[in-house]
Amino acid sequence: MKRLISTWEDKGMEGIGIDPEDAIQVLSMPDEWIFHLFGATWRITRKWKQGQIRLCSIVNAKSGLCTEDCSFCSQSRRSKAEIDVYPMLEPDEIYRRALKAKGAGAKEFSVVTSGKGLKGKNEFNKVKKAVEMIKETGLQSCVSIGIVDYESLSILKSAGLGKFHHNLETSRSYFPNVCTTHDYDEDIRVVKDAKRAGLSVCCGGIFGIGESPEHRVELAFELKGLDVDSIPINFLNPIKGTPLEEKNHLTPIECLKIIAMMRLTNPTKDIIICGGREVNLRDMQSLIFPAGANGLMLGNYLTTKGRPPEEDIKMINDLSLRWN
């Protein structure tokens, strides 16, 4: 195993990454070898990211009433979860939230809306105005607005948009178990259009939704093929009222192996840890960095609470990593 890990490290240091067979071995390796693995993933991350931690934050700019049927989501049409439901926030309110996020330490701020896409020019114009206002704060602007066309992406790019977020959620082969209201190729198309428009692309998924190790590896290589810039990793936080409310949490070790697999597969990309890390990793959250992560989301998520940003900043400082 030691020799195998050394081979994986060599591929990561070269920027090539491991192959699917190796990725499966990462996920299935004996737990007692994980700290040896961390030596490799830590050195790979340090080479490509120089100890710089990316901090982002989001605003749920339009909540609930989604027509999509994603099984894990509290905002989907299949969900009976008790959440706040409201229409698109005004740009001034989004700007206020952006300033608050900046004050907490975020360097990037994303406007997130529920639904398959924006409804009409009014919602689009609000997002465009919000992007223009976020740019004034000095934060990198990002939007997660569902399936959108190339022309709209180009307009937002001209307005100052820096990054576009659109998760694939899971592998192509497992996707029908997660969502049936749109096709996987629609998600692929919008990711490619965002890259074509000159935007940085943030695209990842959620783990612990019933997928197999093979599905996890399939997603990792789908993302590699798309050459996305950032890979957000979410872990299922089962929410009462959703179809997956009874799903068991992943173990902390499983979560760390997933992070390591993603780093070894996509060695030069940003690996950002987002929703569900508090409930799944518990006291092992600081190990996301030796496992291969170089970023995390500060503050609250869409409909669930995160931990106070100052706790994450303290964790990063205690590890002597740089975030500003």
Residue pairs with C-beta under 8 A, 6 or more apart in sequence:
1 29
1 30
1 33
1 36
2 36
4 22
4 25
5 33
5 36
5 37
5 39
5 40
6 40
8 18
8 22
8 26
8 40
8 264
9 39
9 40
9 43
9 44
11 17
11 18
11 264
11 267
12 18
12 40
12 41
12 44
12 263
12 264
12 267
13 43
13 44
13 47
13 267
15 48
15 267
15 268
16 267
17 224
17 264
17 265
17 266
17 267
18 26
18 264
18 265
20 217
20 218
20 221
22 264
23 217
23 220
23 221
23 261
23 264
23 265
24 213
24 214
24 217
26 37
26 257
26 260
26 261
26 264
27 213
27 216
27 217
27 257
27 258
27 261
28 213
29 37
29 257
31 253
34 253
34 256
34 257
34 260
37 260
38 260
38 287
38 290
38 291
39 290
40 264
41 259
41 260
41 263
41 264
41 290
41 291
41 292
42 289
42 290
42 292
44 263
44 264
44 267
44 292
45 263
45 271
45 289
45 292
45 293
45 294
48 267
48 268
49 270
49 294
51 321
51 322
52 294
52 321
52 322
52 323
53 289
53 294
53 295
53 296
53 316
53 321
53 322
53 323
54 107
54 108
54 230
54 270
54 272
54 294
54 295
54 296
54 323
55 105
55 106
55 107
55 108
55 295
55 296
55 297
55 298
55 312
55 323
56 106
56 107
56 108
56 109
56 110
56 142
56 272
56 295
56 296
56 297
56 298
57 101
57 104
57 106
57 108
57 109
57 110
57 297
57 298
57 299
57 309
58 109
58 110
58 111
58 112
58 144
58 297
58 299
58 301
58 302
59 89
59 94
59 97
59 98
59 101
59 109
59 110
59 111
59 112
60 112
60 114
60 302
60 303
61 88
61 89
61 94
61 111
61 112
61 113
61 127
61 130
62 86
62 87
62 88
62 89
62 113
62 114
62 115
62 123
63 75
63 83
63 84
63 85
63 86
63 114
63 302
63 303
64 75
64 83
64 84
64 85
64 86
64 114
65 75
65 85
65 114
65 115
66 73
66 75
66 76
66 77
66 114
66 115
66 116
67 77
67 115
67 116
67 181
68 76
68 77
68 115
68 116
68 179
68 181
68 182
69 76
69 77
69 78
69 179
69 180
69 181
70 76
70 78
70 169
70 178
70 179
71 78
71 177
71 178
71 179
71 209
71 242
71 243
71 244
72 169
72 178
72 206
72 209
72 236
72 242
72 243
72 244
73 79
73 242
74 81
74 83
74 239
74 241
74 242
74 302
74 303
74 304
75 83
75 114
75 302
75 303
76 242
77 181
78 242
78 243
79 239
79 241
79 242
79 243
80 241
80 242
81 239
81 240
81 241
81 242
81 303
82 241
83 303
84 303
88 113
88 122
88 123
88 126
88 127
89 126
90 126
91 126
91 129
91 130
91 133
92 133
94 111
94 130
94 133
94 134
95 130
95 133
95 134
95 137
97 109
98 109
98 133
98 134
98 137
98 139
99 137
101 109
101 139
101 298
101 299
102 109
102 137
102 138
102 139
104 298
104 299
104 309
104 310
104 313
105 298
105 309
105 312
105 313
105 323
105 324
106 139
106 298
106 299
106 309
107 139
107 140
107 323
107 324
108 139
108 140
108 141
108 142
108 162
108 163
109 134
109 137
109 139
109 140
109 141
109 142
110 141
110 142
110 143
110 144
110 163
110 165
111 127
111 130
111 131
111 134
111 141
111 142
111 143
111 144
111 145
112 143
112 144
112 145
112 165
112 302
113 123
113 127
113 144
113 145
113 146
114 302
115 146
116 146
116 147
116 181
116 182
117 145
117 146
117 147
117 148
118 124
118 127
118 145
118 146
118 148
124 152
127 143
127 145
127 156
128 155
128 156
128 159
131 141
131 143
131 156
131 159
131 160
131 161
132 159
132 160
134 141
134 160
135 141
135 159
135 160
140 162
140 163
141 160
141 161
141 162
141 163
142 161
142 162
142 163
142 164
142 165
142 202
143 156
143 161
143 163
143 164
143 165
144 164
144 165
144 166
146 166
147 166
147 182
147 186
147 187
147 190
148 190
148 193
149 193
150 193
150 196
150 197
153 161
153 164
153 193
153 194
153 197
153 199
154 197
156 164
157 197
157 198
157 199
161 199
162 199
162 200
163 199
163 200
163 201
163 202
163 229
163 230
164 194
164 197
164 199
164 200
164 201
164 202
165 201
165 202
165 203
165 232
166 187
166 190
166 191
166 194
166 201
166 202
166 203
167 187
167 203
167 204
167 205
167 206
167 232
167 234
168 175
168 184
168 187
168 188
168 191
168 203
168 204
168 205
168 219
168 222
168 223
169 175
169 178
169 179
169 187
169 205
169 206
170 177
170 178
170 205
170 206
170 209
170 211
170 215
170 219
171 211
171 215
171 216
171 218
171 219
171 222
172 184
172 218
172 222
173 215
173 218
174 210
174 211
174 212
174 215
174 218
175 184
177 210
178 209
188 226
191 201
191 203
191 226
191 228
192 226
194 201
195 201
195 226
195 227
195 228
200 229
200 230
201 226
201 228
201 229
201 230
202 228
202 229
202 230
202 231
202 232
202 272
203 223
203 226
203 228
203 230
203 231
203 232
204 223
204 228
204 230
204 231
204 232
204 233
204 234
204 272
204 274
205 219
205 232
205 233
205 234
206 234
206 235
206 236
206 275
206 276
207 216
207 233
207 234
207 235
207 236
207 250
207 255
207 258
208 235
208 236
208 247
208 249
208 250
208 276
208 280
209 236
209 244
209 247
210 244
210 247
216 258
216 261
217 261
217 265
220 261
220 262
220 265
220 266
221 265
223 231
223 266
223 269
224 265
224 266
228 269
229 269
229 270
230 269
230 270
230 271
230 272
230 295
231 262
231 266
231 269
231 270
231 271
231 272
232 272
232 273
232 274
232 297
233 258
233 259
233 262
233 271
233 272
233 273
233 274
233 293
234 274
234 275
234 276
235 249
235 250
235 255
235 275
235 276
235 277
235 279
235 280
235 281
236 244
236 247
236 249
236 250
236 276
236 280
237 275
237 276
237 279
237 280
237 304
238 244
238 245
238 246
238 247
238 249
239 245
239 303
239 304
249 279
249 280
250 258
250 280
251 280
252 280
252 281
252 282
252 284
252 287
255 277
255 280
255 281
256 281
256 284
256 287
256 288
256 291
257 291
259 271
259 273
259 288
259 291
259 292
259 293
260 291
260 292
262 271
262 292
263 271
263 291
263 292
263 293
264 292
270 294
270 295
271 292
271 293
271 294
271 295
272 293
272 294
272 295
272 296
272 297
273 288
273 293
273 295
273 296
273 297
274 296
274 297
274 301
275 297
275 301
275 302
275 304
277 285
277 288
277 296
278 285
278 306
278 307
281 287
281 288
285 315
286 315
286 318
286 319
288 296
289 319
289 321
296 312
297 306
298 306
298 309
298 312
299 306
299 309
300 306
313 323
316 323
317 323
